[in-house]
Amino acid sequence: MGRVLGIDYGDTRIGLALSDPLHVIASPYKTLIVRDEKQILEEIELIVADNDVELLVVGLPLGMKGQETDQTRRVRKFASLLKSTGYEVTFEDERLTSVSAKRSLVMQEIKTGHNKGLVDQTAAAILLQQYLDKKSG
């Protein structure tokens, strides 16, 4: 059984998280700095190959009332790009994951101002964990 890759998409940074092979636990993995689409696709391709990833779970940033926003549309476009390269992609509602990620890091006494990449990874882990919990329950 392959792993699941959680993706917290942003215009400048993309937070990534990986599941364990049994799809029980999500862990922060890495933050990619966005330069262009080609570079991001190449980096994700390497991560997928190196970690035996079988599914990509992309966080969907809906508005607080569940409505689509400009960022929701950008994320859907990014997910379409991933799908067009042959990846299996699904969405997970990511409302409040960044807030939860910051709170979690603050509780661990990790400063979040200069660790934005760590916030992105942690947000990816939270949205991936939500997805894994739904699938196992």
C-alpha positions as CSV (number, residue, x, y, z in Angstrom):
1,M,0.0,0.0,0.0
2,G,1.4,3.4,-1.0
3,R,1.5,6.6,1.0
4,V,-0.8,9.6,0.7
5,L,0.7,13.0,0.1
6,G,-1.1,16.0,1.6
7,I,-0.8,19.3,-0.2
8,D,-1.4,22.8,1.3
9,Y,-1.2,24.9,-1.8
10,G,-0.2,28.5,-1.7
11,D,1.0,31.0,-4.3
12,T,4.5,31.3,-2.8
13,R,4.9,28.1,-0.7
14,I,3.4,24.6,-0.8
15,G,3.3,22.7,2.4
16,L,3.5,18.9,2.1
17,A,2.7,16.1,4.5
18,L,3.0,12.3,4.1
19,S,1.0,9.5,5.6
20,D,2.6,6.3,6.9
21,P,2.2,3.2,4.7
22,L,-0.9,2.1,6.6
23,H,-2.7,5.4,6.2
24,V,-3.1,6.0,9.9
25,I,-0.7,9.0,10.7
26,A,0.1,12.2,8.8
27,S,3.4,13.9,9.4
28,P,4.7,17.2,8.2
29,Y,7.2,16.5,5.4
30,K,8.5,19.5,3.4
31,T,7.8,23.0,2.1
32,L,8.3,23.8,-1.6
33,I,9.0,27.3,-2.7
34,V,7.0,28.1,-5.8
35,R,9.0,29.5,-8.8
36,D,6.9,28.1,-11.6
37,E,4.5,25.2,-12.5
38,K,7.2,23.1,-14.2
39,Q,9.5,23.2,-11.2
40,I,6.7,22.3,-8.7
41,L,5.5,19.4,-10.9
42,E,9.1,18.1,-11.1
43,E,9.6,18.3,-7.3
44,I,6.2,16.6,-6.6
45,E,7.1,13.9,-9.2
46,L,10.3,13.1,-7.3
47,I,8.6,13.1,-3.9
48,V,5.9,10.7,-5.3
49,A,8.5,8.4,-6.7
50,D,10.8,8.4,-3.7
51,N,8.0,7.8,-1.2
52,D,5.7,5.4,-3.1
53,V,2.8,7.9,-3.1
54,E,-0.5,6.6,-4.5
55,L,-2.8,9.5,-3.8
56,L,-2.5,13.3,-3.6
57,V,-4.9,15.1,-1.1
58,V,-5.1,18.7,-1.9
59,G,-6.5,21.1,0.7
60,L,-9.5,23.1,-0.7
61,P,-9.6,26.6,0.8
62,L,-13.3,27.4,0.9
63,G,-14.7,30.5,2.5
64,M,-16.1,30.2,6.0
65,K,-19.7,29.7,4.6
66,G,-18.4,27.0,2.2
67,Q,-18.3,29.3,-0.8
68,E,-15.6,29.3,-3.6
69,T,-13.0,32.1,-3.4
70,D,-10.3,33.2,-5.8
71,Q,-7.8,31.0,-3.9
72,T,-10.3,28.0,-4.3
73,R,-10.2,28.5,-8.0
74,R,-6.3,28.7,-8.1
75,V,-6.2,25.5,-6.0
76,R,-8.6,23.7,-8.4
77,K,-6.5,24.8,-11.4
78,F,-3.4,23.4,-9.6
79,A,-5.2,20.1,-8.9
80,S,-6.2,19.9,-12.5
81,L,-2.6,20.3,-13.5
82,L,-1.7,17.4,-11.2
83,K,-4.5,15.2,-12.6
84,S,-3.4,16.0,-16.1
85,T,0.0,14.4,-15.3
86,G,-1.7,11.2,-14.3
87,Y,-1.9,11.6,-10.5
88,E,-5.0,10.5,-8.5
89,V,-6.1,13.7,-6.7
90,T,-8.8,14.3,-4.2
91,F,-9.8,17.4,-2.1
92,E,-10.1,17.9,1.6
93,D,-11.7,21.0,3.2
94,E,-8.8,23.0,4.7
95,R,-10.8,25.7,6.5
96,L,-8.9,26.7,9.6
97,T,-6.0,24.3,9.1
98,S,-3.5,27.2,9.0
99,V,-5.0,28.6,12.2
100,S,-4.8,25.2,13.9
101,A,-1.2,24.7,12.6
102,K,-0.1,28.0,14.1
103,R,-1.8,27.3,17.4
104,S,-0.1,23.8,17.5
105,L,3.3,25.3,16.9
106,V,2.8,28.1,19.4
107,M,1.9,25.4,22.0
108,Q,5.2,23.7,21.2
109,E,6.9,27.1,21.7
110,I,8.0,27.3,18.1
111,K,7.9,30.8,16.7
112,T,5.6,31.0,13.6
113,G,6.7,34.4,12.2
114,H,9.9,33.1,10.7
115,N,8.8,29.5,10.3
116,K,6.1,30.0,7.6
117,G,7.2,26.9,5.8
118,L,6.7,24.9,9.0
119,V,3.2,26.3,9.4
120,D,2.5,25.2,5.8
121,Q,3.8,21.7,6.4
122,T,1.8,21.4,9.7
123,A,-1.3,22.7,7.9
124,A,-0.8,20.0,5.2
125,A,-0.4,17.4,8.0
126,I,-3.7,18.5,9.7
127,L,-5.7,18.4,6.4
128,L,-4.2,15.0,5.5
129,Q,-4.9,13.7,9.0
130,Q,-8.6,14.8,8.6
131,Y,-8.7,12.9,5.3
132,L,-7.2,9.7,6.8
133,D,-9.5,9.8,9.9
134,K,-12.6,10.1,7.6
135,K,-11.4,7.1,5.5
136,S,-10.7,4.9,8.5
137,G,-13.9,5.7,10.4
